[in-house]
Amino acid sequence: MKKLIALLTLTLSTYVAAQSTIVKTSLTPAEQSIATAKKEIGKKPAQFAGYNQLAIALSRRARETSDITYYAQAEDALKKSFELAPGNMEGEKIHVWLLLGRHEFPSALEAAKILNKRVPDDVLVYGFLVDANAELGNYPAAEDAAQWMLNLRPGNLPGMTRAAYLRELFGDVDGAYELMDMAYQATVPTETEDRAWILSQMGHLRFVAGRTDDAENILKQALVLFPGYHYALGNLAKVRITQKRYDEAVTLLQQRYQAAPHAENLYDLAEALQLAGRDAGAKKAFAEFETKSLAESVRKDNSSRELVFYYADHANQPARALAVAKQEFAWRHDVYTLDAYAWALHVNGQDAEARKQLEAALAVGIRDSKIFAHAGEIALKLGDRAAAQKYLEESVSLHATGSEQARLVLAEVSGTSQQR
């Protein structure tokens, strides 16, 4: 469940809320939406709208639980919609969403372009264009689509969350936070999962800006609002790691993995176990991660970036790291894929090309402590001590993931400089 797919589900939840009145119960918002959609289908089984509503509600439940089986159920509901009304516009939009959910970003982009020509003033379709372009690394096109969302309907919730995501990528973390806060204020109190997701993103933004205490407080709010929420658990674990409270991070990540048993979540747990000095547990978790990650590597929806770092940093298998990185780089050039590819090149001794890829990532504007740390180590390997020091200092200043390693390398660089 990647961030942009969660953004898309937020868009769809806005649509669901507009389609039905939900009775207050102990059910989650998505479960309520599913119940309402099924009731509508029961009343009007020959009308396609109820099946579209069900497909959207099931996608919301997938975000709540991180259970991908709900996507398959959404597919079934959509098929029924098309049987009743071939080519209906709402169904076509849900189809694009499902392509995005499977990370078939090139196909999703082409389908979204077709829909955009068909209905050029549909805000949701522009959201699809943002999502697909951003995941592929086509950032100017993503920015243009996000601006269209806000131009067509100023202050709309999905437009603000997407604009916030892009602002973070472009280096304006404070601006991204402001937009997320506006989105939070605009979300109705009954949409508890939406509000918890936005709070999780606000906590993330405070964390990447080095404001750890603020991040912790916001993430705790998210967990009060939606207990056991996997997005909030993962972000709070990052805070705990930065605070060197490794055992607490392990506990949080174990809870997240139980709620969302995805390979990338297992990788984070394995790293936390290693930091906590629980080597046997870490070794077992890494082995399970590798098996699980390789099994899904044939799909676009995979954990290949984590697999790159596993082979590069833990398994001492640089050639395998580069093979996996090349597979991802062949079809997407977002900043995080560029970072993984650059690091794989670095551990294989191809530092000039690695620097080229990282500079392309940093040119977008991203201020990520791990990416800065990688850039510093690669510059150091190439003998550019001034650039290395600059990047490492940037990483350390953010007090986030990657900062500790950057601090260690920077100490070595500074020590060597003083000896000279």
C-alpha positions as CSV (number, residue, x, y, z in Angstrom):
1,M,0.0,0.0,0.0
2,K,2.1,2.9,-1.2
3,K,1.4,6.5,-0.4
4,L,-0.1,7.5,-3.7
5,I,-2.5,4.6,-3.8
6,A,-3.6,5.7,-0.3
7,L,-4.1,9.2,-1.8
8,L,-6.2,7.8,-4.5
9,T,-8.4,5.9,-2.0
10,L,-8.9,9.2,-0.2
11,T,-10.3,10.6,-3.5
12,L,-12.6,7.6,-3.9
13,S,-13.8,7.9,-0.3
14,T,-14.9,11.5,-1.1
15,Y,-17.0,10.0,-3.9
16,V,-18.6,7.4,-1.7
17,A,-19.5,9.9,0.9
18,A,-21.3,11.9,-1.7
19,Q,-23.2,8.8,-3.0
20,S,-24.7,7.6,0.3
21,T,-25.8,8.4,3.8
22,I,-24.0,6.2,6.2
23,V,-25.7,5.1,9.5
24,K,-23.4,5.5,12.5
25,T,-22.4,2.1,13.9
26,S,-19.4,0.4,15.4
27,L,-18.2,-0.5,11.9
28,T,-15.3,1.3,10.3
29,P,-16.1,3.9,7.6
30,A,-15.2,1.4,4.9
31,E,-17.3,-1.3,6.4
32,Q,-20.2,1.0,6.6
33,S,-19.7,1.9,3.0
34,I,-19.6,-1.7,2.0
35,A,-22.8,-2.4,4.0
36,T,-24.5,0.6,2.3
37,A,-23.4,-0.5,-1.2
38,K,-24.7,-4.0,-0.6
39,K,-28.0,-2.7,0.6
40,E,-28.3,-0.6,-2.6
41,I,-27.5,-3.6,-4.7
42,G,-30.2,-5.6,-2.9
43,K,-32.7,-2.9,-3.7
44,K,-31.6,-2.4,-7.4
45,P,-29.6,-5.4,-8.5
46,A,-30.0,-4.5,-12.2
47,Q,-28.4,-1.1,-11.8
48,F,-24.7,-0.7,-12.2
49,A,-24.2,2.2,-9.7
50,G,-24.4,0.0,-6.7
51,Y,-21.6,-2.2,-7.9
52,N,-19.4,0.8,-8.6
53,Q,-20.1,2.0,-5.1
54,L,-19.2,-1.5,-3.7
55,A,-16.0,-1.6,-5.6
56,I,-14.9,1.8,-4.2
57,A,-16.0,0.8,-0.7
58,L,-13.9,-2.4,-0.9
59,S,-10.9,-0.4,-2.0
60,R,-11.3,1.8,1.1
61,R,-11.4,-1.4,3.2
62,A,-8.1,-2.5,1.6
63,R,-6.5,0.7,2.8
64,E,-7.9,0.3,6.3
65,T,-6.7,-3.2,6.7
66,S,-3.8,-3.4,4.1
67,D,-5.5,-6.7,2.9
68,I,-5.1,-6.9,-0.8
69,T,-7.8,-9.5,-1.2
70,Y,-10.3,-6.7,-1.0
71,Y,-8.9,-5.5,-4.4
72,A,-9.9,-8.8,-6.0
73,Q,-13.4,-8.4,-4.6
74,A,-13.5,-4.8,-6.0
75,E,-12.5,-6.3,-9.4
76,D,-15.5,-8.7,-9.2
77,A,-17.8,-5.9,-8.4
78,L,-16.5,-3.8,-11.3
79,K,-17.0,-6.7,-13.7
80,K,-20.6,-6.8,-12.7
81,S,-20.9,-3.1,-13.3
82,F,-19.6,-3.4,-16.8
83,E,-21.9,-6.3,-17.5
84,L,-24.8,-4.1,-16.7
85,A,-23.5,-0.9,-18.3
86,P,-20.5,-1.4,-20.6
87,G,-18.1,1.5,-20.6
88,N,-19.9,3.5,-17.9
89,M,-17.7,6.4,-16.8
90,E,-17.6,5.7,-13.1
91,G,-16.6,2.1,-13.8
92,E,-13.9,3.2,-16.1
93,K,-12.4,5.5,-13.4
94,I,-12.5,2.6,-10.9
95,H,-10.7,0.5,-13.6
96,V,-7.9,3.1,-13.7
97,W,-7.7,3.0,-9.9
98,L,-7.3,-0.7,-9.9
99,L,-4.5,-0.5,-12.4
100,L,-2.8,2.0,-10.0
101,G,-3.5,-0.4,-7.2
102,R,-1.6,-3.1,-9.0
103,H,1.2,-0.6,-9.8
104,E,0.6,-0.9,-13.5
105,F,1.5,2.7,-13.8
106,P,2.2,2.9,-17.6
107,S,-1.2,1.3,-18.3
108,A,-2.9,3.5,-15.8
109,L,-1.4,6.6,-17.3
110,E,-2.6,5.7,-20.8
111,A,-6.1,4.9,-19.5
112,A,-6.2,8.1,-17.5
113,K,-5.2,10.1,-20.6
114,I,-8.1,8.6,-22.6
115,L,-10.6,9.4,-19.8
116,N,-9.2,12.9,-19.6
117,K,-9.9,13.5,-23.3
118,R,-13.3,12.1,-22.8
119,V,-14.2,14.3,-19.8
120,P,-11.6,17.0,-19.6
121,D,-13.0,18.6,-16.4
122,D,-13.1,15.6,-14.1
123,V,-11.0,16.2,-11.0
124,L,-10.7,12.6,-10.1
125,V,-9.2,11.8,-13.5
126,Y,-6.6,14.5,-13.0
127,G,-5.8,12.8,-9.7
128,F,-5.1,9.6,-11.7
129,L,-2.7,11.5,-13.9
130,V,-0.9,12.9,-10.8
131,D,-0.5,9.5,-9.3
132,A,0.7,7.6,-12.4
133,N,3.1,10.4,-13.5
134,A,4.6,10.8,-10.0
135,E,5.2,7.1,-9.6
136,L,6.9,7.0,-13.0
137,G,9.0,10.0,-12.2
138,N,7.3,12.4,-14.7
139,Y,7.1,15.1,-12.1
140,P,6.4,18.2,-14.3
141,A,3.3,16.3,-15.8
142,A,2.2,15.3,-12.3
143,E,2.5,18.9,-11.1
144,D,0.5,20.2,-14.0
145,A,-2.3,17.7,-13.3
146,A,-2.3,18.6,-9.6
147,Q,-2.6,22.3,-10.5
148,W,-5.6,21.4,-12.8
149,M,-7.3,19.7,-9.9
150,L,-7.0,22.8,-7.8
151,N,-7.9,25.2,-10.6
152,L,-11.1,23.2,-11.4
153,R,-12.2,23.0,-7.8
154,P,-10.2,25.2,-5.4
155,G,-9.6,23.7,-2.0
156,N,-10.7,20.2,-2.9
157,L,-9.5,17.5,-0.6
158,P,-7.8,15.1,-3.1
159,G,-6.2,18.0,-4.8
160,M,-4.7,19.3,-1.6
161,T,-3.3,15.9,-0.6
162,R,-1.7,15.3,-4.0
163,A,-0.2,18.8,-4.0
164,A,1.2,18.1,-0.6
165,Y,2.9,14.9,-1.8
166,L,4.5,16.8,-4.7
167,R,5.6,19.6,-2.5
168,E,7.4,17.1,-0.3
169,L,9.2,15.7,-3.3
170,F,10.1,19.2,-4.5
171,G,11.6,20.0,-1.1
172,D,8.9,22.2,0.4
173,V,8.2,20.0,3.4
174,D,6.6,22.8,5.5
175,G,4.3,23.7,2.6
176,A,3.4,20.1,2.3
177,Y,2.5,20.0,5.9
178,E,0.3,23.1,5.6
179,L,-1.7,21.5,2.8
180,M,-2.1,18.3,4.7
181,D,-3.3,20.2,7.7
182,M,-5.8,22.0,5.5
183,A,-7.0,18.6,4.2
184,Y,-7.3,17.4,7.8
185,Q,-9.5,20.4,8.8
186,A,-11.7,19.8,5.7
187,T,-12.3,16.1,6.5
188,V,-15.5,15.4,8.3
189,P,-15.1,13.9,11.8
190,T,-17.0,10.7,10.9
191,E,-14.3,9.8,8.3
192,T,-12.0,8.4,11.1
193,E,-9.7,6.4,8.8
194,D,-9.3,9.3,6.4
195,R,-8.4,11.6,9.3
196,A,-6.0,9.0,10.7
197,W,-4.3,8.6,7.3
198,I,-3.9,12.4,7.0
199,L,-2.5,12.6,10.5
200,S,-0.1,9.8,9.7
201,Q,1.2,11.8,6.7
202,M,1.5,15.0,8.8
203,G,3.5,13.0,11.4
204,H,5.7,11.7,8.5
205,L,6.3,15.3,7.3
206,R,7.3,16.5,10.7
207,F,9.6,13.5,11.0
208,V,11.4,14.1,7.7
209,A,11.8,17.7,8.7
210,G,13.6,16.6,11.8
211,R,10.8,17.7,14.2
212,T,10.7,14.4,16.0
213,D,8.7,15.4,19.1
214,D,6.0,17.0,16.9
215,A,5.9,13.9,14.7
216,E,5.5,11.6,17.8
217,N,2.6,13.7,19.1
218,I,0.7,13.7,15.8
219,L,1.2,10.0,15.3
220,K,-0.1,9.2,18.7
221,Q,-3.2,11.2,17.8
222,A,-3.7,9.1,14.7
223,L,-3.4,5.9,16.8
224,V,-6.0,7.2,19.3
225,L,-8.3,8.0,16.4
226,F,-7.8,4.7,14.7
227,P,-6.1,2.1,17.1
228,G,-3.6,-0.2,15.5
229,Y,-3.5,1.8,12.2
230,H,-0.6,0.4,10.2
231,Y,0.5,3.6,8.6
232,A,0.8,5.4,11.9
233,L,2.6,2.4,13.5
234,G,5.2,2.4,10.8
235,N,5.9,6.1,11.0
236,L,6.0,6.0,14.8
237,A,8.5,3.2,14.6
238,K,10.8,5.5,12.6
239,V,10.6,8.0,15.3
240,R,11.5,5.4,17.9
241,I,14.5,4.3,15.8
242,T,15.7,7.9,15.6
243,Q,15.3,8.1,19.4
244,K,17.3,4.8,19.6
245,R,14.4,3.1,21.4
246,Y,14.9,0.1,19.2
247,D,12.9,-2.5,21.2
248,E,9.8,-0.2,21.1
249,A,10.3,0.2,17.4
250,V,10.4,-3.6,17.0
251,T,7.1,-3.9,18.9
252,L,5.4,-1.3,16.7
253,L,6.7,-2.9,13.6
254,Q,5.6,-6.3,14.7
255,Q,2.1,-4.9,15.2
256,R,2.2,-3.3,11.8
257,Y,3.4,-6.6,10.2
258,Q,0.6,-8.5,11.9
259,A,-1.9,-5.9,10.5
260,A,-0.3,-5.6,7.1
261,P,1.9,-8.7,6.3
262,H,3.7,-7.2,3.3
263,A,7.3,-7.9,2.4
264,E,8.4,-4.3,2.7
265,N,7.0,-4.2,6.2
266,L,8.9,-7.4,7.1
267,Y,12.1,-5.8,5.8
268,D,11.6,-2.8,8.2
269,L,11.0,-5.2,11.1
270,A,14.2,-7.1,10.3
271,E,16.3,-4.0,10.3
272,A,14.8,-2.9,13.6
273,L,15.5,-6.3,15.1
274,Q,19.1,-5.9,14.0
275,L,19.4,-2.5,15.6
276,A,17.9,-3.9,18.8
277,G,20.7,-6.5,18.9
278,R,18.3,-9.4,18.3
279,D,20.4,-11.0,15.6
280,A,18.7,-14.3,15.5
281,G,15.3,-12.7,15.0
282,A,16.7,-10.4,12.4
283,K,18.4,-13.2,10.4
284,K,15.1,-15.1,10.3
285,A,13.1,-12.1,9.3
286,F,15.5,-11.1,6.5
287,A,15.4,-14.7,5.2
288,E,11.6,-14.7,5.2
289,F,11.6,-11.2,3.6
290,E,13.9,-12.4,0.7
291,T,11.7,-15.4,0.0
292,K,8.5,-13.3,0.0
293,S,10.0,-10.4,-2.0
294,L,11.4,-12.7,-4.7
295,A,8.0,-14.4,-5.0
296,E,6.4,-11.0,-5.8
297,S,9.2,-9.7,-8.0
298,V,7.4,-10.8,-11.1
299,R,4.7,-8.3,-10.4
300,K,4.8,-4.5,-10.7
301,D,3.4,-4.3,-7.1
302,N,6.5,-5.5,-5.4
303,S,9.1,-4.8,-2.7
304,S,12.0,-4.6,-5.1
305,R,13.5,-1.4,-3.7
306,E,13.8,-3.0,-0.3
307,L,15.2,-6.1,-1.9
308,V,17.9,-4.0,-3.5
309,F,18.9,-2.6,-0.1
310,Y,18.8,-6.1,1.4
311,Y,21.2,-7.5,-1.1
312,A,23.4,-4.3,-1.0
313,D,23.5,-3.7,2.8
314,H,22.8,-7.0,4.5
315,A,23.4,-10.0,2.3
316,N,26.6,-8.8,0.6
317,Q,25.3,-9.7,-2.8
318,P,26.0,-6.6,-4.9
319,A,25.4,-8.3,-8.3
320,R,21.9,-9.4,-7.2
321,A,21.2,-5.9,-5.9
322,L,22.1,-4.4,-9.3
323,A,20.0,-6.9,-11.2
324,V,16.9,-6.1,-9.2
325,A,17.6,-2.4,-9.4
326,K,17.9,-2.5,-13.2
327,Q,14.6,-4.3,-13.4
328,E,12.8,-1.5,-11.6
329,F,14.8,1.3,-13.3
330,A,13.8,-0.1,-16.7
331,W,10.3,1.2,-16.3
332,R,10.2,3.9,-13.6
333,H,12.4,6.8,-12.7
334,D,10.9,8.3,-9.5
335,V,13.3,9.6,-6.9
336,Y,13.2,6.5,-4.7
337,T,13.9,4.2,-7.6
338,L,16.8,6.4,-8.7
339,D,18.1,6.2,-5.1
340,A,17.9,2.4,-5.0
341,Y,19.5,2.1,-8.5
342,A,22.3,4.5,-7.5
343,W,23.1,2.6,-4.4
344,A,23.2,-0.7,-6.3
345,L,25.6,0.9,-8.8
346,H,27.7,2.1,-5.8
347,V,28.1,-1.3,-4.2
348,N,29.2,-2.6,-7.6
349,G,31.9,0.0,-7.9
350,Q,30.1,2.1,-10.6
351,D,30.2,5.3,-8.6
352,A,30.3,7.8,-11.5
353,E,27.0,6.5,-12.9
354,A,25.7,6.2,-9.3
355,R,26.4,9.9,-8.7
356,K,24.6,10.8,-12.0
357,Q,21.4,9.0,-10.9
358,L,21.5,10.5,-7.4
359,E,22.0,13.9,-8.8
360,A,19.0,13.4,-11.0
361,A,16.9,12.4,-7.9
362,L,18.2,15.4,-5.8
363,A,17.5,17.8,-8.7
364,V,13.8,17.2,-8.2
365,G,14.3,18.9,-4.8
366,I,13.8,16.0,-2.5
367,R,15.2,16.5,1.0
368,D,15.5,12.9,2.3
369,S,18.1,12.0,4.9
370,K,18.8,8.6,3.5
371,I,19.2,9.9,-0.1
372,F,21.6,12.6,1.2
373,A,23.6,10.0,3.1
374,H,23.9,7.9,0.0
375,A,25.0,10.9,-2.1
376,G,27.6,11.7,0.5
377,E,29.1,8.2,0.6
378,I,29.2,8.1,-3.2
379,A,30.8,11.5,-3.5
380,L,33.4,10.4,-0.9
381,K,34.2,7.3,-2.9
382,L,34.8,9.5,-5.9
383,G,37.2,11.7,-3.9
384,D,34.9,14.7,-3.8
385,R,35.3,15.4,-0.1
386,A,33.6,18.8,-0.3
387,A,30.4,17.4,-1.8
388,A,30.5,14.4,0.5
389,Q,30.7,16.7,3.6
390,K,27.9,18.9,2.2
391,Y,25.5,15.9,1.6
392,L,26.4,14.2,4.9
393,E,25.8,17.4,6.9
394,E,22.4,17.7,5.1
395,S,21.5,14.2,6.2
396,V,22.6,14.7,9.8
397,S,20.7,18.0,10.1
398,L,17.4,16.2,9.3
399,H,17.6,13.7,12.3
400,A,15.7,11.1,10.3
401,T,16.3,7.8,8.6
402,G,19.9,7.6,7.4
403,S,21.1,10.4,9.6
404,E,22.9,8.1,12.0
405,Q,24.9,6.4,9.3
406,A,25.7,9.8,7.8
407,R,26.9,11.0,11.2
408,L,29.3,8.1,11.5
409,V,30.7,8.7,8.0
410,L,30.9,12.4,8.5
411,A,33.0,11.8,11.7
412,E,35.4,9.8,9.7
413,V,35.6,12.4,7.0
414,S,36.2,15.2,9.6
415,G,38.7,13.1,11.5
416,T,40.7,12.4,8.3
417,S,40.6,16.1,7.4
418,Q,42.0,17.1,10.8
419,Q,44.8,14.5,10.6
420,R,45.8,16.1,7.3
